[in-house]
Amino acid sequence: MVYRYEMMNSCYPYLMTKEKHDANVAKTNEIMSLFHDKKLDYDLAIKRLETINNAYLKEFKKELADAGLSPKTIEAHVSNADFFVNVYLPHPMDATLYDGGSYFRDFFGYFYIYKCMFASVSNMKQQIASLKKFYAFMFQHLYISPEQYATVITTIKDYKNMWLEEMKEYDRKVFGDF
């Protein structure tokens, strides 16, 4: 594993080291533990988690830029990933970005459809694509395990059409047929 990190860091010098990633995982677990033991204020816990999550989002943005994507596309992907990991996941404080794929069913099947005023079929497709790309980045750089990545891919594969149909049905009920 260390060799793979060293090899990747020579190709991607902006990536955090294995030690930094391990420290982020440990900090995240500590924050969650302190919060659940009522030793850390909710707002402070959220702020600390956002700091950790933003380090991954910064790397994700850099990698998208290095891949030659347009600034508008990069901003859309990073914004969508940010919304999921810094807005949705921290509430109600039982999820981290590392196991975010386990929360896709609730996020796309309920929260996104019924709680996001900007939600539409096209926005949902973009959100799914962005999160798929973000978690592929996380897996490629060993920030999540193969099992965590498999959860992301399998959940999207198994439920994407159902989520999109539910979004269409919701739009029909709220806005009628156009």
C-alpha contacts under 8 A as a table, 3 or more apart, distances in Angstrom:
res1	aa1	res2	aa2	distance
1	M	4	R	5.18
1	M	5	Y	6.42
2	V	5	Y	5.08
2	V	6	E	6.13
2	V	18	K	7.41
3	Y	6	E	5.02
3	Y	7	M	6.03
4	R	7	M	5.04
4	R	8	M	6.08
5	Y	8	M	5.10
5	Y	9	N	5.98
5	Y	17	T	7.07
5	Y	18	K	6.47
5	Y	141	H	7.57
6	E	9	N	5.12
6	E	10	S	6.28
7	M	10	S	5.30
7	M	11	C	6.61
8	M	11	C	5.11
8	M	12	Y	5.73
8	M	13	P	7.85
8	M	15	L	7.97
8	M	141	H	7.46
9	N	12	Y	4.74
9	N	13	P	4.84
9	N	14	Y	7.29
9	N	15	L	5.97
9	N	16	M	7.77
9	N	17	T	7.29
10	S	13	P	5.57
12	Y	15	L	5.76
14	Y	59	E	6.90
14	Y	62	K	7.90
15	L	59	E	6.39
16	M	19	E	7.99
16	M	20	K	5.86
16	M	21	H	6.44
17	T	20	K	5.12
17	T	21	H	6.27
18	K	21	H	5.08
18	K	22	D	6.02
19	E	22	D	5.06
19	E	23	A	6.06
20	K	23	A	4.98
20	K	24	N	6.18
21	H	24	N	4.97
21	H	25	V	6.29
21	H	143	Y	6.91
22	D	25	V	5.12
22	D	26	A	6.19
23	A	26	A	5.02
23	A	27	K	6.04
24	N	27	K	5.01
24	N	28	T	6.03
24	N	52	I	6.34
25	V	28	T	5.08
25	V	29	N	6.20
26	A	29	N	5.15
26	A	30	E	6.10
27	K	30	E	4.98
27	K	31	I	6.07
28	T	31	I	5.15
28	T	32	M	6.23
28	T	49	L	6.50
28	T	52	I	7.55
28	T	96	T	7.51
29	N	32	M	5.16
29	N	33	S	6.07
30	E	33	S	5.04
30	E	34	L	6.01
31	I	34	L	5.20
31	I	35	F	6.06
31	I	40	L	7.56
31	I	45	A	6.11
31	I	48	R	7.56
31	I	49	L	7.50
32	M	35	F	5.15
32	M	36	H	6.13
32	M	45	A	7.55
32	M	93	M	7.19
32	M	94	D	7.45
33	S	36	H	5.19
33	S	37	D	6.08
34	L	37	D	5.09
34	L	38	K	6.24
34	L	39	K	5.03
34	L	40	L	5.39
35	F	38	K	5.03
35	F	39	K	5.72
35	F	40	L	4.68
35	F	41	D	6.65
35	F	42	Y	6.77
35	F	45	A	6.71
36	H	39	K	7.54
37	D	40	L	7.74
38	K	41	D	7.28
40	L	44	L	6.94
40	L	45	A	6.39
41	D	44	L	5.33
41	D	45	A	6.11
42	Y	45	A	5.10
42	Y	46	I	6.23
43	D	46	I	5.13
43	D	47	K	6.19
44	L	47	K	5.05
44	L	48	R	6.19
45	A	48	R	5.19
45	A	49	L	6.19
46	I	49	L	5.13
46	I	50	E	6.12
46	I	90	P	6.51
47	K	50	E	5.13
47	K	51	T	6.39
48	R	51	T	5.19
48	R	52	I	6.61
49	L	52	I	5.21
49	L	53	N	6.09
49	L	86	N	7.83
49	L	90	P	7.80
50	E	53	N	4.93
50	E	54	N	5.82
50	E	86	N	5.82
51	T	54	N	5.22
51	T	55	A	6.67
52	I	55	A	5.47
52	I	56	Y	7.21
53	N	56	Y	5.44
53	N	57	L	6.41
53	N	85	V	6.98
53	N	86	N	7.15
53	N	97	L	7.11
54	N	57	L	4.80
54	N	58	K	5.96
54	N	82	D	7.86
55	A	58	K	5.21
55	A	59	E	6.53
56	Y	59	E	5.19
56	Y	60	F	6.12
57	L	60	F	4.88
57	L	61	K	6.11
57	L	78	V	6.57
57	L	81	A	7.58
57	L	82	D	7.10
58	K	61	K	5.16
58	K	62	K	6.32
59	E	62	K	5.04
59	E	63	E	6.16
60	F	63	E	5.15
60	F	64	L	6.25
60	F	78	V	7.33
60	F	134	F	6.85
60	F	137	F	6.82
61	K	64	L	5.17
61	K	65	A	6.25
61	K	74	I	6.44
61	K	75	E	7.86
61	K	78	V	6.27
62	K	65	A	5.10
62	K	66	D	6.17
63	E	66	D	4.97
63	E	67	A	6.19
64	L	67	A	5.01
64	L	68	G	6.68
64	L	69	L	5.96
64	L	74	I	6.14
65	A	68	G	5.25
65	A	69	L	5.64
65	A	70	S	7.41
65	A	71	P	7.47
65	A	74	I	6.88
66	D	69	L	7.63
69	L	73	T	6.26
69	L	74	I	6.26
70	S	73	T	5.23
70	S	74	I	6.17
71	P	74	I	5.03
71	P	75	E	6.05
72	K	75	E	5.19
72	K	76	A	6.25
73	T	76	A	5.09
73	T	77	H	6.27
74	I	77	H	5.27
74	I	78	V	6.10
75	E	78	V	5.20
75	E	79	S	5.78
76	A	79	S	5.15
76	A	80	N	6.04
76	A	130	S	7.78
77	H	80	N	5.21
77	H	81	A	6.17
77	H	126	Q	7.98
77	H	127	Q	7.67
77	H	130	S	4.78
77	H	131	L	7.68
77	H	134	F	7.83
78	V	81	A	5.12
78	V	82	D	5.92
78	V	130	S	7.51
79	S	82	D	4.97
79	S	83	F	6.12
80	N	83	F	5.17
80	N	84	F	6.49
80	N	127	Q	5.68
80	N	130	S	6.20
80	N	131	L	7.20
81	A	84	F	5.23
81	A	85	V	6.16
81	A	127	Q	7.69
81	A	130	S	6.33
81	A	131	L	5.73
81	A	134	F	6.66
82	D	85	V	5.27
82	D	86	N	5.44
82	D	87	V	7.22
83	F	86	N	5.58
83	F	87	V	5.03
83	F	88	Y	6.51
84	F	87	V	5.72
84	F	88	Y	4.99
84	F	89	L	6.09
85	V	88	Y	6.15
85	V	89	L	5.20
85	V	90	P	7.13
85	V	96	T	7.45
85	V	97	L	5.59
85	V	100	G	7.50
86	N	89	L	6.29
86	N	90	P	6.30
87	V	90	P	6.37
87	V	91	H	7.24
88	Y	91	H	5.85
88	Y	107	F	7.63
89	L	92	P	7.49
89	L	93	M	7.27
89	L	94	D	7.81
89	L	95	A	5.58
89	L	96	T	6.31
89	L	97	L	7.02
89	L	100	G	7.04
89	L	103	Y	7.86
90	P	93	M	4.75
90	P	94	D	6.95
90	P	95	A	6.12
90	P	96	T	6.78
91	H	94	D	7.24
91	H	95	A	7.80
92	P	95	A	7.80
95	A	99	D	6.67
95	A	100	G	6.75
95	A	103	Y	7.96
96	T	99	D	5.74
96	T	100	G	6.17
97	L	100	G	4.86
98	Y	143	Y	7.55
98	Y	144	I	5.88
98	Y	148	Q	7.42
99	D	102	S	5.82
99	D	103	Y	7.64
99	D	148	Q	6.26
100	G	103	Y	5.38
100	G	104	F	6.91
100	G	152	V	7.92
101	G	104	F	5.34
101	G	148	Q	6.75
101	G	149	Y	7.35
101	G	151	T	5.69
101	G	152	V	4.44
101	G	155	T	7.41
102	S	105	R	7.35
102	S	148	Q	7.98
102	S	151	T	6.52
102	S	152	V	7.20
103	Y	106	D	5.62
103	Y	107	F	6.12
104	F	107	F	4.91
104	F	108	F	5.79
104	F	109	G	7.68
104	F	152	V	7.62
104	F	155	T	7.08
104	F	156	I	7.80
105	R	108	F	5.56
105	R	109	G	5.29
105	R	110	Y	7.69
105	R	155	T	7.24
105	R	159	Y	7.45
106	D	109	G	5.11
106	D	110	Y	5.34
106	D	111	F	6.32
107	F	110	Y	5.79
107	F	111	F	4.82
107	F	112	Y	5.64
108	F	111	F	6.17
108	F	112	Y	5.10
108	F	113	I	6.65
108	F	124	M	7.79
108	F	163	W	6.21
109	G	112	Y	6.92
109	G	113	I	6.69
109	G	163	W	5.43
109	G	166	E	7.49
110	Y	113	I	5.44
110	Y	114	Y	5.85
110	Y	115	K	7.65
111	F	114	Y	5.50
111	F	115	K	5.15
111	F	116	C	6.94
112	Y	115	K	5.71
112	Y	116	C	5.22
112	Y	119	A	6.41
112	Y	124	M	7.84
113	I	116	C	6.26
113	I	119	A	6.12
113	I	120	S	7.79
113	I	166	E	7.74
113	I	167	M	5.84
113	I	170	Y	7.42
114	Y	117	M	7.79
116	C	119	A	5.40
118	F	123	N	7.73
119	A	123	N	5.91
119	A	124	M	6.53
120	S	123	N	5.08
120	S	124	M	5.98
120	S	167	M	6.70
120	S	168	K	7.80
120	S	171	D	7.53
121	V	124	M	5.10
121	V	125	K	6.25
121	V	164	L	6.06
121	V	167	M	6.04
121	V	168	K	6.49
122	S	125	K	5.11
122	S	126	Q	6.33
123	N	126	Q	5.04
123	N	127	Q	6.08
124	M	127	Q	4.94
124	M	128	I	6.09
124	M	164	L	7.36
125	K	128	I	5.17
125	K	129	A	6.17
125	K	164	L	7.88
126	Q	129	A	5.07
126	Q	130	S	6.05
127	Q	130	S	5.10
127	Q	131	L	6.16
128	I	131	L	5.26
128	I	132	K	6.02
128	I	156	I	7.66
129	A	132	K	5.10
129	A	133	K	6.12
130	S	133	K	5.09
130	S	134	F	6.02
131	L	134	F	4.86
131	L	135	Y	5.99
132	K	135	Y	5.36
132	K	136	A	6.07
132	K	152	V	7.19
132	K	153	I	7.30
133	K	136	A	5.04
133	K	137	F	6.23
134	F	137	F	5.09
134	F	138	M	6.28
135	Y	138	M	4.76
135	Y	139	F	6.04
135	Y	149	Y	6.67
135	Y	152	V	7.36
136	A	139	F	5.08
136	A	140	Q	5.90
136	A	149	Y	7.22
137	F	140	Q	5.06
137	F	141	H	6.29
138	M	141	H	5.50
138	M	142	L	6.24
138	M	143	Y	4.94
138	M	144	I	5.80
139	F	142	L	4.89
139	F	143	Y	5.72
139	F	144	I	5.12
139	F	145	S	6.55
139	F	146	P	6.95
139	F	149	Y	6.26
140	Q	143	Y	7.69
142	L	145	S	6.57
144	I	148	Q	6.05
144	I	149	Y	6.72
145	S	148	Q	5.14
145	S	149	Y	6.31
146	P	149	Y	5.11
146	P	150	A	5.98
147	E	150	A	4.96
147	E	151	T	6.25
148	Q	151	T	5.16
148	Q	152	V	6.60
149	Y	152	V	5.07
149	Y	153	I	6.35
150	A	153	I	5.17
150	A	154	T	5.83
151	T	154	T	5.25
151	T	155	T	5.81
152	V	155	T	5.40
152	V	156	I	6.24
153	I	156	I	5.31
153	I	157	K	6.08
154	T	157	K	5.03
154	T	158	D	5.93
155	T	158	D	5.18
155	T	159	Y	5.86
155	T	160	K	7.70
156	I	159	Y	5.41
156	I	160	K	5.12
157	K	160	K	5.98
158	D	161	N	7.75
159	Y	162	M	5.23
159	Y	163	W	6.17
160	K	163	W	5.18
160	K	164	L	6.23
161	N	164	L	5.12
161	N	165	E	6.11
162	M	165	E	5.12
162	M	166	E	6.12
163	W	166	E	5.06
163	W	167	M	6.14
164	L	167	M	4.99
164	L	168	K	6.18
165	E	168	K	5.00
165	E	169	E	6.10
166	E	169	E	5.02
166	E	170	Y	6.09
167	M	170	Y	5.09
167	M	171	D	6.17
168	K	171	D	5.11
168	K	172	R	6.18
169	E	172	R	5.04
169	E	173	K	6.27
170	Y	173	K	5.14
170	Y	174	V	6.15
171	D	174	V	5.16
171	D	175	F	5.54
171	D	176	G	6.97
172	R	175	F	5.41
172	R	176	G	4.46
172	R	177	D	5.64
173	K	176	G	5.61
175	F	178	F	7.98
